[in-house]
């Protein structure tokens, strides 16, 4: 949500240039924070999707590993270990080893994608740092304005206070009301 534009109009000419500049930077700071929020949301969504993608493969490798371990245990305990059964078991183990290697490759890709999804961290840290500098500058300027106590009424500063014009002032020649009346009378008023 961007700041109210009336804030900028309300600063008028009664605010120090430094504060005016700081106030002009606030919308940029808000946009940067909004950008960081979007990046964070996108990265979180991507990471969760990668986890959802990887979980079934992890469960399958675990299930197959437990099956093969049980089959190997039974074969090892069997009184009759013949060559044919041993070859079948070795083939199962070789297939499992190949699928485990493929699984490791897939998981390496998933982990790389998770790492890349988090690359916004560095950028968002830089953006947040810049926004914090802007906000600290605005805060400092506001503190100075409030501490000085020389903040005029913004309504009169913005509306342009009207002053009565005193006219030309010449020493010893100021007009009195009687002089004005005499002048008007001589002109027929």
FENLINWO-V245971 format. One record per residue. PSI is psi as a letter, one per 30 degrees, with the letter a starting at -180 (999 if undefined). D_FIRST is the distance of its C-alpha to the first C-alpha in Angstrom with 2 decimals. Layout:
# FENLINWO-V245971
psi=PSI d_first=D_FIRST
psi=PSI d_first=D_FIRST
This chain:
# FENLINWO-V245971
psi=k d_first=0.00
psi=l d_first=3.79
psi=l d_first=6.63
psi=k d_first=9.16
psi=f d_first=11.76
psi=f d_first=14.48
psi=e d_first=14.26
psi=e d_first=15.79
psi=e d_first=18.31
psi=f d_first=19.30
psi=e d_first=20.41
psi=b d_first=23.22
psi=f d_first=26.37
psi=f d_first=26.92
psi=k d_first=24.74
psi=k d_first=26.27
psi=e d_first=25.48
psi=e d_first=24.38
psi=e d_first=21.69
psi=e d_first=20.64
psi=e d_first=20.40
psi=e d_first=18.42
psi=e d_first=15.88
psi=f d_first=15.72
psi=f d_first=14.94
psi=e d_first=11.80
psi=e d_first=9.52
psi=e d_first=11.67
psi=e d_first=11.31
psi=e d_first=7.55
psi=e d_first=8.45
psi=e d_first=11.40
psi=e d_first=10.02
psi=e d_first=7.99
psi=e d_first=11.46
psi=e d_first=13.34
psi=e d_first=11.74
psi=e d_first=12.80
psi=e d_first=16.11
psi=e d_first=16.77
psi=e d_first=16.35
psi=e d_first=18.60
psi=e d_first=21.12
psi=e d_first=21.37
psi=e d_first=21.97
psi=e d_first=24.54
psi=e d_first=26.31
psi=e d_first=26.67
psi=e d_first=28.05
psi=e d_first=30.51
psi=e d_first=31.66
psi=e d_first=32.24
psi=e d_first=34.19
psi=f d_first=36.30
psi=e d_first=37.19
psi=e d_first=39.76
psi=e d_first=41.54
psi=e d_first=41.81
psi=e d_first=43.21
psi=e d_first=45.72
psi=e d_first=46.97
psi=e d_first=47.47
psi=e d_first=49.32
psi=e d_first=51.56
psi=e d_first=52.28
psi=e d_first=53.41
psi=e d_first=55.59
psi=e d_first=57.27
psi=e d_first=57.80
psi=e d_first=59.50
psi=e d_first=61.62
psi=e d_first=62.66
psi=e d_first=63.60
psi=e d_first=65.72
psi=e d_first=67.38
psi=e d_first=68.16
psi=f d_first=69.72
psi=k d_first=71.67
psi=f d_first=75.42
psi=j d_first=75.62
psi=j d_first=73.49
psi=l d_first=74.64
psi=e d_first=73.55
psi=e d_first=71.94
psi=e d_first=69.67
psi=e d_first=68.81
psi=e d_first=67.91
psi=e d_first=65.64
psi=e d_first=63.90
psi=e d_first=63.60
psi=e d_first=62.09
psi=e d_first=59.50
psi=e d_first=58.72
psi=e d_first=58.47
psi=e d_first=56.15
psi=e d_first=53.98
psi=e d_first=53.94
psi=e d_first=52.88
psi=e d_first=50.09
psi=e d_first=48.99
psi=e d_first=48.87
psi=e d_first=46.82
psi=e d_first=44.53
psi=e d_first=44.14
psi=e d_first=43.28
psi=e d_first=40.62
psi=e d_first=39.18
psi=e d_first=39.20
psi=e d_first=37.12
psi=e d_first=34.68
psi=e d_first=34.43
psi=e d_first=33.89
psi=e d_first=31.07
psi=e d_first=29.51
psi=e d_first=29.90
psi=e d_first=28.35
psi=f d_first=25.39
psi=g d_first=24.82
psi=f d_first=25.11
psi=f d_first=21.38
psi=e d_first=22.18
psi=e d_first=23.73
psi=e d_first=21.05
psi=e d_first=18.20
psi=e d_first=20.42
psi=e d_first=20.81
psi=e d_first=17.13
psi=e d_first=16.49
psi=e d_first=19.59
psi=e d_first=18.45
psi=e d_first=15.14
psi=e d_first=17.35
psi=e d_first=19.74
psi=e d_first=17.27
psi=e d_first=16.17
psi=e d_first=19.88
psi=e d_first=20.83
psi=e d_first=18.53
psi=e d_first=19.90
psi=e d_first=23.43
psi=e d_first=23.23
psi=e d_first=21.98
psi=e d_first=24.83
psi=e d_first=27.28
psi=e d_first=26.33
psi=e d_first=26.64
psi=e d_first=29.82
psi=e d_first=31.41
psi=g d_first=30.95
psi=g d_first=31.37
psi=j d_first=28.16
psi=l d_first=29.32
psi=j d_first=28.23
psi=f d_first=25.17
psi=e d_first=26.36
psi=e d_first=29.73
psi=e d_first=28.45
psi=e d_first=26.22
psi=f d_first=28.84
psi=i d_first=31.65
psi=k d_first=34.17
psi=k d_first=37.47
psi=k d_first=40.61
psi=k d_first=44.10
psi=k d_first=46.04
psi=f d_first=49.23
psi=a d_first=51.11
psi=k d_first=53.49
psi=j d_first=54.94
psi=k d_first=58.44
psi=k d_first=60.41
psi=g d_first=63.19
psi=g d_first=62.16
psi=k d_first=59.51
psi=k d_first=60.12
psi=l d_first=61.05
psi=e d_first=60.56
psi=e d_first=64.32
psi=e d_first=64.12
psi=e d_first=61.40
psi=e d_first=63.46
psi=e d_first=66.57
psi=e d_first=64.76
psi=e d_first=63.44
psi=e d_first=66.92
psi=f d_first=68.58
psi=f d_first=66.27
psi=g d_first=67.24
psi=999 d_first=64.28
